Amino acid sequence: MKDTRSARSPRDRKSHLAPDAERLVAGALGLANAGSRIEDRYWETLLAERIERLFESGHVQPVHDALDRLQQTDGEAHGALIEAVETASETLRIEVDGQPWDALLLSAPIVAWTRFAIPAGPVPAEAAERLTTHWRAHVLADGVRFRLVPFLYSLDQLPRDFADVRRLAKKLAHALASDQAPRLELRNLPETADMLADTRFLLAVVAAPVGQPMFRWQQIDTKEHASRVQCLEQWVAQGRPNLEPLLPGCGFESLLPDAYHINLREADRRVRPYAIRAAVHFLTHAFSVEPTQIRASIAAFGEDLVDEYRIGLSVGDQDEVAQGVVWPLLGGEHEGEEPSPLEQVKETLREAGITDIRVWPDLIEAEFCEDCGAPLFPNPKGEVAHTEMPDDVEPESASFH
């Protein structure tokens, strides 16, 4: 089952769905239970046409209502509908020189960590040009059209809803078709939250004639073919020197450029262990201690099932939570798998040098600070608490992660 990064305000669940939402639920159930590939294609087409119509009209509430209903009633159908909604939001058909082309919104995630600030913002023109060259040389198929957005996005600055993703993809794709620079409002993007480890994203759009490959790993019958692993290796080797000036003072890992939503999920998975390591690294320097002097308290948060683990880190015999880390569970992760998410958290803590690890036994409803909205973390006393650095400890930067 796929998960979604779509952020939206809470809504009351309705016992009766609107007709569009009912049809989306029926289509997703049909796709989840299809007995042949030809039936798959039928349901996929039906869902795509309805979702795209809702996006184009700005009437997106039925999409959210259908997802909410299926999340409660049928996990497999929920995953099928998520995939259909993601596809409709990140892809579209455009016309280039009178011919139909498929366009796809791409992202290139960069998982970064530092004791200072992880930059975000405009990418200088020369750097954007060099990155475009490497993207074309090591990731994209021959004959495609491509445009990179010269901006390094934080997660807080990405589109917040499927409909917003669709609008961005459409704007970039139509600019690509007309060979014009897209007009994007980049100055008014939200501020970036301070994190010890976080992800930055390069966004781009690629387009190819219908039925033609977009990526180098699709060109299986040509000498230009390269596997995904080979493309990633070349992207890291050739792209990294051009990314380093954009991320001064940061360690980072580059992920393979790919479709927008799949890379959101992959970035979420990859950043989790780095968040723990960066927090431990920061505390060892801020307090001049060894990792073995840091205590970790782990608690599971959620309603009926575990949605996330929160890790509170305390120094020495202090009960205050000096740093907190959230480890969200993603797309079908559960405690029955091996290794379990909890074991992954504990193993990452041990790898970071922490030996005093305590796990709360009960599932706790997620709690947040009433004043600032920040998550509260478990402390060694069995309480949830706000992170609090002692007054006599001065971070190395006013804006640290």
C-alpha positions as CSV (number, residue, x, y, z in Angstrom):
1,M,0.0,0.0,0.0
2,K,1.3,3.4,-0.9
3,D,1.4,6.3,1.4
4,T,1.0,10.0,0.6
5,R,2.7,13.2,1.5
6,S,-0.4,15.2,0.7
7,A,-0.9,17.6,3.6
8,R,-4.5,18.8,4.2
9,S,-6.5,20.2,7.1
10,P,-8.6,17.7,9.2
11,R,-12.1,17.1,8.0
12,D,-15.1,15.4,9.5
13,R,-15.5,11.9,7.9
14,K,-18.8,11.6,6.1
15,S,-21.0,8.6,6.2
16,H,-22.2,9.3,2.7
17,L,-19.9,10.2,-0.2
18,A,-20.5,12.5,-3.0
19,P,-21.1,10.8,-6.4
20,D,-17.6,11.6,-7.7
21,A,-16.1,10.1,-4.6
22,E,-18.3,7.0,-4.8
23,R,-17.2,6.5,-8.4
24,L,-13.5,6.8,-7.4
25,V,-14.0,4.3,-4.6
26,A,-15.8,1.9,-7.0
27,G,-13.0,2.3,-9.6
28,A,-10.2,1.7,-7.1
29,L,-12.0,-1.4,-5.8
30,G,-12.4,-2.6,-9.4
31,L,-8.7,-2.1,-10.1
32,A,-7.6,-3.8,-6.8
33,N,-9.6,-6.8,-7.7
34,A,-9.0,-7.0,-11.5
35,G,-8.3,-10.4,-12.9
36,S,-6.4,-9.4,-16.0
37,R,-4.1,-6.7,-17.4
38,I,-6.8,-5.6,-19.9
39,E,-9.2,-5.1,-17.0
40,D,-6.4,-3.2,-15.1
41,R,-6.1,-0.8,-18.1
42,Y,-9.8,-0.2,-18.1
43,W,-10.0,0.8,-14.5
44,E,-6.8,2.8,-14.8
45,T,-8.2,4.8,-17.7
46,L,-11.5,5.4,-15.9
47,L,-9.8,6.6,-12.7
48,A,-7.3,8.8,-14.6
49,E,-10.0,10.6,-16.6
50,R,-12.2,11.3,-13.5
51,I,-9.2,12.4,-11.3
52,E,-7.8,14.7,-14.0
53,R,-11.3,16.2,-14.6
54,L,-11.6,16.9,-10.9
55,F,-8.1,18.4,-10.8
56,E,-8.8,20.6,-13.8
57,S,-12.1,21.9,-12.3
58,G,-10.5,22.6,-8.9
59,H,-13.0,20.3,-7.3
60,V,-10.6,18.0,-5.4
61,Q,-12.6,17.2,-2.2
62,P,-14.0,14.0,-3.7
63,V,-10.5,12.7,-4.2
64,H,-9.7,13.2,-0.5
65,D,-13.0,11.8,0.6
66,A,-12.5,8.6,-1.5
67,L,-9.0,8.2,-0.1
68,D,-10.2,8.6,3.5
69,R,-12.9,6.1,3.0
70,L,-10.6,3.5,1.4
71,Q,-8.0,4.0,4.1
72,Q,-10.6,2.9,6.6
73,T,-12.1,0.0,4.6
74,D,-9.7,-1.5,2.0
75,G,-5.9,-1.1,2.1
76,E,-5.3,-2.6,-1.3
77,A,-7.8,-0.4,-3.1
78,H,-6.5,2.6,-1.1
79,G,-3.0,1.9,-2.6
80,A,-4.5,1.6,-6.1
81,L,-6.2,5.0,-5.8
82,I,-3.1,6.6,-4.3
83,E,-1.2,5.5,-7.3
84,A,-3.8,6.8,-9.7
85,V,-4.0,10.1,-8.0
86,E,-0.2,10.5,-7.9
87,T,0.0,9.7,-11.6
88,A,-2.7,12.2,-12.5
89,S,-0.9,14.9,-10.5
90,E,2.6,14.4,-11.8
91,T,2.0,13.5,-15.5
92,L,0.1,15.1,-18.3
93,R,-0.2,15.0,-22.1
94,I,1.1,18.0,-24.0
95,E,1.4,18.9,-27.7
96,V,4.9,19.5,-29.2
97,D,5.1,20.5,-32.8
98,G,1.6,19.1,-33.4
99,Q,2.5,15.7,-31.9
100,P,1.4,14.3,-28.5
101,W,4.1,14.0,-25.8
102,D,4.0,12.7,-22.3
103,A,5.4,15.0,-19.6
104,L,6.5,14.0,-16.1
105,L,7.3,16.0,-13.0
106,L,10.7,14.9,-11.6
107,S,12.6,15.4,-8.4
108,A,16.2,14.8,-7.4
109,P,16.3,14.4,-3.6
110,I,19.4,15.3,-1.6
111,V,19.5,14.0,2.0
112,A,21.7,16.5,4.0
113,W,22.9,16.8,7.6
114,T,24.9,19.4,9.4
115,R,25.4,21.1,12.8
116,F,24.7,24.4,11.0
117,A,22.0,25.4,8.5
118,I,21.0,23.4,5.5
119,P,20.6,25.9,2.7
120,A,17.6,26.2,0.4
121,G,16.8,28.8,-2.3
122,P,17.9,29.9,-5.8
123,V,20.5,27.9,-7.7
124,P,23.0,30.1,-9.6
125,A,22.5,29.9,-13.4
126,E,25.9,28.3,-14.0
127,A,25.3,25.6,-11.5
128,A,21.8,24.9,-12.9
129,E,23.3,24.6,-16.4
130,R,26.0,22.2,-15.3
131,L,23.4,20.1,-13.4
132,T,21.2,20.1,-16.4
133,T,24.1,18.7,-18.5
134,H,24.7,15.9,-16.0
135,W,21.0,15.1,-15.7
136,R,20.8,14.7,-19.5
137,A,24.1,12.8,-19.8
138,H,23.5,10.3,-17.0
139,V,19.7,10.0,-16.3
140,L,17.6,11.0,-19.3
141,A,17.0,9.2,-22.6
142,D,18.0,10.8,-25.9
143,G,15.6,13.0,-27.7
144,V,13.6,14.2,-24.6
145,R,12.8,17.8,-23.7
146,F,13.9,18.8,-20.2
147,R,13.9,21.9,-17.9
148,L,15.4,22.2,-14.4
149,V,13.9,24.6,-11.9
150,P,16.9,26.6,-10.7
151,F,15.8,26.4,-7.0
152,L,16.8,24.1,-4.1
153,Y,13.5,23.3,-2.4
154,S,13.0,22.2,1.2
155,L,10.2,19.9,2.0
156,D,8.2,22.9,3.5
157,Q,8.4,24.6,0.1
158,L,7.1,21.8,-2.1
159,P,3.5,21.7,-3.3
160,R,1.3,20.7,-0.3
161,D,-1.6,18.9,-2.1
162,F,-2.1,16.7,-5.1
163,A,-3.9,19.6,-6.9
164,D,-0.9,21.9,-6.2
165,V,1.4,19.3,-7.7
166,R,-0.8,19.1,-10.8
167,R,-0.7,22.9,-11.2
168,L,3.1,23.0,-11.0
169,A,3.5,20.0,-13.4
170,K,1.1,21.7,-15.8
171,K,2.9,25.0,-15.7
172,L,6.3,23.5,-16.2
173,A,5.1,21.1,-19.0
174,H,3.4,23.9,-21.0
175,A,6.5,26.1,-20.6
176,L,8.6,23.2,-21.9
177,A,6.3,22.7,-24.9
178,S,6.5,26.3,-25.9
179,D,10.3,26.5,-25.1
180,Q,9.7,29.3,-22.6
181,A,11.0,29.7,-19.0
182,P,8.1,29.0,-16.6
183,R,6.9,31.9,-14.4
184,L,7.1,30.6,-10.8
185,E,6.5,32.5,-7.6
186,L,9.6,31.5,-5.7
187,R,10.1,34.5,-3.5
188,N,7.0,33.9,-1.5
189,L,7.6,30.3,-0.5
190,P,7.3,29.3,3.1
191,E,10.3,29.5,5.4
192,T,12.3,26.4,5.9
193,A,12.1,24.6,9.3
194,D,15.4,24.1,11.2
195,M,16.3,20.4,11.2
196,L,19.5,18.5,12.1
197,A,19.0,16.4,9.0
198,D,16.6,17.2,6.2
199,T,16.0,16.7,2.5
200,R,16.5,19.2,-0.3
201,F,14.9,18.7,-3.8
202,L,15.7,19.8,-7.3
203,L,12.5,19.8,-9.4
204,A,12.4,19.4,-13.2
205,V,10.1,18.4,-16.0
206,V,10.9,15.9,-18.8
207,A,8.8,15.2,-21.9
208,A,9.0,12.6,-24.6
209,P,6.9,11.5,-27.6
210,V,4.1,9.2,-26.5
211,G,5.5,5.7,-26.3
212,Q,9.1,6.8,-26.3
213,P,11.5,6.4,-23.3
214,M,12.2,9.2,-20.9
215,F,15.1,7.6,-18.9
216,R,18.4,6.1,-19.9
217,W,17.5,2.8,-18.2
218,Q,14.5,2.4,-20.5
219,Q,16.7,2.4,-23.7
220,I,17.4,-1.4,-23.5
221,D,18.1,-1.8,-27.2
222,T,20.7,1.0,-27.6
223,K,24.3,1.5,-26.7
224,E,23.2,4.4,-24.5
225,H,21.4,2.0,-22.1
226,A,22.5,2.0,-18.5
227,S,20.9,0.4,-15.4
228,R,19.3,2.4,-12.6
229,V,22.4,1.6,-10.5
230,Q,24.8,2.8,-13.2
231,C,22.7,6.0,-13.7
232,L,22.8,6.7,-9.9
233,E,26.6,6.0,-9.8
234,Q,27.2,8.5,-12.6
235,W,24.8,11.0,-11.2
236,V,26.6,10.9,-7.8
237,A,30.1,11.0,-9.3
238,Q,29.4,13.8,-11.8
239,G,26.7,15.7,-10.1
240,R,28.1,15.9,-6.6
241,P,30.9,18.4,-7.3
242,N,28.2,20.8,-8.6
243,L,25.9,20.2,-5.6
244,E,28.6,20.7,-2.9
245,P,28.8,24.5,-3.4
246,L,25.0,24.7,-2.8
247,L,25.3,22.9,0.5
248,P,28.3,24.4,2.3
249,G,29.1,22.8,5.7
250,C,26.8,19.8,5.0
251,G,27.3,16.1,4.5
252,F,24.8,14.8,1.9
253,E,23.7,11.8,-0.1
254,S,22.2,12.1,-3.6
255,L,19.3,10.0,-4.6
256,L,18.5,8.9,-8.2
257,P,16.4,11.5,-10.0
258,D,12.9,10.0,-10.7
259,A,9.2,10.7,-10.6
260,Y,8.1,13.3,-8.0
261,H,6.0,11.1,-5.6
262,I,8.2,8.0,-5.5
263,N,11.1,10.2,-4.6
264,L,9.2,11.9,-1.8
265,R,8.7,8.4,-0.2
266,E,12.3,7.4,-0.8
267,A,13.6,10.6,0.6
268,D,11.4,10.1,3.7
269,R,12.9,6.6,4.2
270,R,16.5,7.7,3.7
271,V,16.5,10.7,6.0
272,R,15.3,8.9,9.1
273,P,18.7,7.3,10.2
274,Y,20.5,10.4,9.3
275,A,18.3,12.4,11.6
276,I,19.3,10.2,14.5
277,R,23.0,10.3,13.7
278,A,22.9,14.1,13.2
279,A,21.1,14.6,16.5
280,V,23.7,12.5,18.4
281,H,26.6,14.2,16.6
282,F,25.2,17.6,17.5
283,L,24.8,16.7,21.2
284,T,28.3,15.2,21.5
285,H,29.7,18.5,20.3
286,A,27.3,20.8,22.2
287,F,27.9,19.0,25.5
288,S,31.4,17.7,24.9
289,V,30.3,14.2,25.7
290,E,30.6,10.7,24.2
291,P,27.6,9.0,22.6
292,T,27.6,6.5,25.5
293,Q,26.7,9.4,27.8
294,I,23.4,10.1,25.8
295,R,20.2,8.3,26.8
296,A,17.5,7.5,24.3
297,S,13.8,7.1,25.2
298,I,11.6,5.7,22.4
299,A,7.8,5.8,22.3
300,A,5.2,4.7,19.7
301,F,2.6,7.3,18.8
302,G,-0.7,6.8,17.0
303,E,-4.3,6.0,17.6
304,D,-5.1,2.4,16.8
305,L,-1.8,1.6,15.0
306,V,1.7,3.0,15.2
307,D,2.1,6.0,13.0
308,E,5.5,7.0,14.2
309,Y,8.2,6.5,16.8
310,R,9.5,9.6,18.6
311,I,13.0,9.4,20.2
312,G,13.9,11.7,23.0
313,L,17.6,12.2,23.6
314,S,18.8,13.2,27.1
315,V,22.4,13.9,28.2
316,G,23.9,12.2,31.3
317,D,21.6,12.0,34.2
318,Q,19.4,14.9,33.0
319,D,15.7,14.2,32.4
320,E,15.3,17.1,29.9
321,V,14.9,16.1,26.2
322,A,17.8,18.0,24.6
323,Q,17.0,16.8,21.1
324,G,14.0,14.9,19.6
325,V,13.8,12.8,16.4
326,V,10.6,11.6,14.7
327,W,10.8,8.3,12.8
328,P,7.6,8.1,10.7
329,L,6.2,4.7,9.5
330,L,5.7,4.8,5.7
331,G,3.7,2.9,3.2
332,G,2.9,-0.5,4.7
333,E,5.6,-0.6,7.3
334,H,4.5,-2.5,10.4
335,E,5.9,-4.4,13.4
336,G,5.4,-7.8,11.8
337,E,8.2,-7.4,9.3
338,E,11.8,-8.2,9.8
339,P,13.6,-6.2,11.0
340,S,10.7,-4.3,12.6
341,P,10.6,-0.5,12.5
342,L,11.3,-0.4,16.2
343,E,14.4,-2.7,15.7
344,Q,15.6,-0.4,12.9
345,V,15.3,2.6,15.3
346,K,17.2,0.8,18.1
347,E,19.9,-0.5,15.7
348,T,20.4,3.1,14.3
349,L,20.8,4.4,17.8
350,R,23.4,1.6,18.6
351,E,25.3,2.4,15.4
352,A,25.4,6.0,16.6
353,G,27.1,4.9,19.8
354,I,24.1,5.1,22.2
355,T,23.9,2.1,24.6
356,D,21.2,3.4,27.1
357,I,18.0,2.8,25.1
358,R,14.6,2.6,26.8
359,V,11.3,1.8,25.1
360,W,7.9,2.8,26.4
361,P,5.5,-0.2,26.4
362,D,2.3,1.6,25.4
363,L,1.0,3.2,22.3
364,I,0.5,6.9,22.9
365,E,-1.7,9.4,21.2
366,A,0.4,12.0,19.3
367,E,0.9,15.1,21.4
368,F,2.2,18.5,20.3
369,C,3.1,21.8,22.0
370,E,0.0,24.0,22.3
371,D,2.1,27.1,21.8
372,C,4.4,26.3,18.9
373,G,2.9,23.1,17.5
374,A,6.2,21.2,17.8
375,P,6.0,17.5,18.6
376,L,6.6,16.4,22.2
377,F,9.1,13.6,22.9
378,P,9.4,10.9,25.6
379,N,11.9,11.5,28.4
380,P,13.5,9.1,30.9
381,K,10.8,9.8,33.5
382,G,8.0,8.4,31.4
383,E,6.6,11.8,30.4
384,V,6.3,13.6,27.1
385,A,8.2,16.9,27.0
386,H,9.3,19.7,24.8
387,T,12.9,19.7,23.6
388,E,14.9,22.0,25.8
389,M,18.6,22.8,25.6
390,P,20.2,24.0,28.9
391,D,20.8,27.7,29.1
392,D,24.5,27.2,29.6
393,V,24.9,25.3,26.3
394,E,25.5,27.6,23.3
395,P,24.9,26.0,19.9
396,E,27.6,26.8,17.3
397,S,25.1,28.5,15.1
398,A,21.9,30.4,15.8
399,S,20.2,28.4,13.0
400,F,21.3,24.8,13.6
401,H,19.9,21.5,12.5
